[in-house]
């Protein structure tokens, strides 16, 4: 080939059309660190994994999630709203009760004895969804999905099935609602983040823990405690939220993929919670723990009465908006 022909051939190649494959159109990789204070075997971790797997499939691997379970990235739930708002975290799975000091709406899911079943819990969440969206938007974030806890009970070294058994008990609570309720009932509540519970049990800082069978099973509480008393106190929520700047930087295609993956995760966890208690109880009993159920209705009524102060204080703070949510839930 002559020198001229060589030059012409090179020029033709340089200006010839390039055909891109669908995957190469999404070659830019996005990696998100996702925080979660809870164990990697928890129902919430399950949801996070469903989200990550589905999102990876929908984006051909263009968006990748790096999980940080057990608070391993250094943030507790109470820190995660600010961390995501500031961009220190792009996304987080957060237990929202400890955020009640930032906005009282976060205390709604754990109002004592308001919800009794997963269906109740989801109905309450949907009644408040617009309010939650507003709170996250005010904090430079977008709410992606909710993740439920099974009902809270009392883990201890004895049955806590009477006011006498509860009296002066140093019990961990997870938010202001629990602190108010158990103080009113005669216990000595101490509000602790999840990461602090096992150390406090080990040192005798607390004698009992308010959490679900799920929470205690994941933490293997049977290594330090002997009884779980079923009181069905509340069914609180985790919420999964993303930094709004991170969200806005996504293409429309990627936004659609994130929302689709979020729905898959939400559907998974709400279906899983229905059978979670039965699975937890089986594992607890297999490890020698005693499940105390069928407790006296008079005791439950007394706990319910003690919790009324928490609901009254919540309504004082949330006003007409809070009352409208409770009315929508009740109807």
MONOR-V788790 format. One record per backbone hydrogen bond with DSSP energy under -1.0 kcal/mol. NH is the residue of the N-H (numbers start at 1). CO is the residue of the C=O. E is the energy in kcal/mol with one decimal. If there is no record, write none. Layout:
[[NH CO E] [NH CO E]]
This chain:
[[6 2 -2.2] [7 3 -2.1] [8 4 -2.5] [9 5 -2.5] [10 6 -2.1] [11 7 -2.3] [12 8 -2.4] [13 9 -2.1] [14 10 -2.1] [15 11 -1.8] [26 23 -1.9] [27 24 -1.2] [30 62 -3.3] [32 64 -2.7] [34 66 -2.8] [35 91 -1.5] [36 68 -1.7] [42 39 -1.7] [46 42 -2.0] [47 43 -1.8] [48 44 -2.2] [49 45 -2.4] [50 46 -2.2] [51 47 -2.4] [52 48 -2.5] [53 49 -2.6] [54 50 -2.6] [55 51 -2.7] [56 52 -2.4] [57 53 -2.0] [58 54 -2.5] [59 55 -1.8] [61 56 -2.7] [62 59 -1.7] [64 30 -3.4] [66 32 -3.2] [68 34 -2.1] [70 38 -2.3] [71 36 -2.3] [72 69 -1.4] [74 71 -2.0] [79 76 -1.7] [80 76 -1.0] [83 79 -2.0] [84 80 -2.4] [85 81 -2.2] [86 82 -2.4] [88 83 -1.6] [89 83 -1.7] [92 241 -2.0] [93 35 -3.0] [94 239 -2.8] [96 237 -1.8] [99 96 -1.9] [100 97 -1.9] [102 99 -1.7] [103 99 -2.0] [106 103 -1.8] [107 104 -2.0] [108 105 -1.4] [111 108 -1.9] [113 233 -3.6] [114 111 -1.6] [121 117 -2.4] [122 118 -2.5] [123 119 -2.1] [124 120 -2.4] [125 121 -2.1] [126 122 -2.6] [127 123 -2.0] [128 124 -1.3] [132 128 -2.4] [133 129 -2.7] [134 130 -2.0] [135 131 -2.1] [136 132 -2.6] [137 133 -2.3] [138 134 -2.2] [140 137 -1.6] [141 136 -2.0] [142 242 -2.4] [144 240 -3.3] [145 240 -1.1] [147 238 -2.8] [149 236 -2.1] [152 234 -2.5] [153 211 -3.0] [154 229 -2.3] [155 209 -2.8] [156 227 -2.5] [166 162 -1.6] [167 163 -1.5] [168 186 -3.2] [169 166 -2.3] [171 169 -1.4] [172 208 -2.6] [173 190 -2.1] [179 175 -1.9] [180 176 -2.6] [181 177 -2.5] [182 178 -2.6] [183 179 -1.6] [184 180 -2.4] [185 181 -1.5] [186 183 -1.3] [187 182 -2.6] [188 169 -2.8] [190 171 -2.5] [192 173 -2.2] [196 193 -1.6] [197 194 -1.5] [200 196 -1.7] [201 197 -2.4] [202 198 -2.5] [203 199 -1.6] [205 200 -1.9] [206 200 -1.2] [207 170 -3.2] [208 170 -1.8] [209 155 -2.4] [210 172 -2.3] [211 153 -1.8] [216 212 -2.1] [217 213 -2.2] [218 214 -2.3] [219 215 -1.5] [220 217 -1.1] [221 216 -2.6] [223 220 -2.1] [224 221 -2.3] [225 221 -3.0] [226 156 -1.4] [227 156 -2.8] [228 290 -2.5] [229 154 -3.0] [230 292 -3.1] [233 152 -2.3] [238 147 -3.0] [239 94 -2.8] [240 145 -2.7] [241 92 -2.1] [242 142 -2.4] [243 90 -2.7] [244 140 -2.7] [247 243 -2.4] [248 244 -2.8] [249 245 -1.4] [250 247 -1.4] [255 251 -2.6] [256 252 -2.2] [257 253 -1.8] [258 254 -2.5] [259 255 -2.4] [260 256 -2.2] [261 257 -2.6] [262 258 -2.4] [263 259 -2.0] [264 260 -1.9] [265 261 -2.2] [266 262 -2.7] [267 263 -2.8] [268 264 -1.8] [269 265 -2.4] [270 266 -2.2] [271 267 -1.6] [272 268 -2.5] [273 269 -2.0] [275 272 -1.1] [279 275 -1.7] [280 276 -3.0] [281 277 -3.0] [282 278 -1.8] [283 279 -1.9] [284 280 -2.9] [285 281 -2.7] [286 282 -1.9] [287 283 -1.0] [288 285 -1.9] [289 284 -2.4] [290 226 -2.7] [292 228 -3.3] [300 296 -1.7] [301 297 -2.7] [302 298 -1.8] [303 299 -2.2] [304 300 -2.6] [305 301 -2.5] [306 302 -2.2] [307 303 -1.7] [311 307 -1.6] [312 308 -2.4] [313 309 -2.4] [314 310 -2.1] [315 311 -2.3] [316 312 -1.9] [317 313 -1.6] [318 314 -2.1] [319 315 -2.3] [322 318 -1.1] [323 319 -2.2] [324 320 -2.4] [325 321 -1.7] [326 322 -2.2] [327 323 -2.5] [328 324 -2.3] [329 325 -2.3] [330 326 -2.1] [331 327 -1.6]]
